[in-house]
Amino acid sequence: MNKGVSFLETGIHNTSEIGRLKKVLLHRPGGELENLMPEYLERLLFDDIPYLKEAQREHDAFADCLRQQGVEVVYLRDLVAESITDADVRADLIRQFLEESGVKDDRLRESLEDFLSALPDKEMVSAMMAGVRKSQLRANSARLGDYLSAAGDDYPFAVDPLPNLYFTRDPFATIGTGVSIHKMHTATRNRETLFGKFIFEHHPDYRNAPRWYDRGETSSLEGGDILILSPQVLAVGISQRTEEDSIDALAETVLSESKTFRKLLAFDIPKSRSFMHLDTVFTMVDRDKFTVHPNILQQITVFVMELDENRKMKIRQEDGRLEDILKEHLELDKVTLIPCGQGSEIDAAREQWSDGSNTLAIGPGEVVVYSRNYVTNRALEEAGIRLHTIPSAELSRGRGGPRCMSMPLWREDP
Ligand SMILES: NC(=O)NCCC[C@H](N)C(=O)O
């Protein structure tokens, strides 16, 4: 494949987990983290409230670390703002955002429209991401304030925050030269994918990207479950967040329409919060090395999906050890699994909870990891992996690591 041409055509080139990373999408956490309240944490998929200033400092360290390694960093807010190519697109974004935010009352909707419309593009996108407190609208209009007080509803938000946005891995995923835009497992994260829809419909650099999956589908698919093992082989987790039907649909399109992918390995993993996505228990760190949470090794079942000569999907279950299955399908001589927690049951559980198995490869054998997972990090180093360590006290409270916090837009071929 001609890399230069494909990049110019769709803005996306991502054919592996480990090819040299050239361009990546991040979201710097913002006001949405200051709209977390203890009573709504569970619904908003958080276990604690990060200290925003420190979380931003850590996130800036992550972005700087990537830049120092030659990676171009772009931010979600900027891409969404750059997708607002005219007044109609802007009006459409506001309308769909409020509709999907469940704003039904006409007066409230009009007031929110006025509030958002008065802001410049980037500030408007930030306000959508942060959520809107009713107190902000009251400050804008005394009459609306009277109306909100009379309505007798003491829920403090006119629009809920989107605190999980800094996990850019999940709402959409680049695969080859195309993108899958997701239907998320929870309502809390589903509005995030609206930003993806606008980027891939309107952004001058990305609007030509082929679409492998769409947010209008009926079953859920999340990016943390999608791993690109090689230009030919995709792995997708059947998890708490991703349903089998979505994998069937994704396999149909990617295997029949993409230029390189020939096989999809579906990894059935336990359905639980701590193992919410495949990449919370398993990531690729080199051509032939993976880090894995040891507790799930006995509980993974792998299914191989391929199109036969009549373009009909064939699915078969694989038996045997994970390393042997990977060795066969990636056509390698040997595969090494590096256990999270270096063999200790306690260290493995603690570090996996803070995303010890969630590494972001920036090149073969070179990964970004959280500093707090020092036992797993030692195991990676002993296996010959080069580490770039980033601070992690606050970011890890959202239950995602360096891979969850990044969406590659362009990688060199592995
Ligand atoms: N790929 C990932 O595992 N992303 C982490 C997402 C964490 C977020 N709080 C969530 O529950 O969706």
The ligand as a MOL file (V3000), in Angstrom:
LIG
                    3D

  0  0  0     0  0            999 V3000
M  V30 BEGIN CTAB
M  V30 COUNTS 12 11 0 0 0
M  V30 BEGIN ATOM
M  V30 1 N -10.1280 1.4600 26.6300 0
M  V30 2 C -10.4160 1.6210 27.9230 0
M  V30 3 O -10.3370 0.6860 28.6990 0
M  V30 4 N -10.8570 2.8020 28.3260 0
M  V30 5 C -11.0840 3.1620 29.6770 0
M  V30 6 C -12.4330 3.7510 29.8740 0
M  V30 7 C -12.6950 4.1470 31.3060 0
M  V30 8 C -14.0200 4.8250 31.4930 0
M  V30 9 N -14.1780 5.3120 32.8330 0
M  V30 10 C -15.1570 3.8590 31.2020 0
M  V30 11 O -15.6320 3.2030 32.1300 0
M  V30 12 O -15.6040 3.7800 30.0590 0
M  V30 END ATOM
M  V30 BEGIN BOND
M  V30 1 1 1 2
M  V30 2 2 2 3
M  V30 3 1 2 4
M  V30 4 1 4 5
M  V30 5 1 5 6
M  V30 6 1 6 7
M  V30 7 1 7 8
M  V30 8 1 8 9
M  V30 9 1 8 10
M  V30 10 2 10 11
M  V30 11 1 10 12
M  V30 END BOND
M  V30 END CTAB
M  END
